[in-house]
Amino acid sequence: MDERFERFVTGYLNHVEGYDTTGYLRPTLLGFNESFVKAVREGFEQALADDSFGPVEYERLTDIEFPDRETLRTYLQGVYDYLFKGAPKQPLPPE
């Protein structure tokens, strides 16, 4: 996993920032240089495709627990869609 992806997830989707869905996340990411944005996009794509990236790995980065891989995958897909596909709302992680 690319360290830029991990840094983005740790910094912006952690147990504090991850629950802030006021709309700052997409403009914040797009404010980084193109290579960083590309690395984050590819990191999401890899995490979504890689069965070894699951709740334990995500919790290590964010301190947010997910009950299972499918719930995490649904959340990550929603964040990916918000960041890169123009989805209108950033999803919330589990409480």
Secondary structure, 3 states (H helix, E strand, C coil): CCHHHHHHHHHHCCCCHHHCCCCCHHHHHHCCCHHHHHHHHHHHHHHHHCCCCCHHHHHHHHCCCCCCHHHHHHHHHHHHHHHHCCCCCCCCCCC
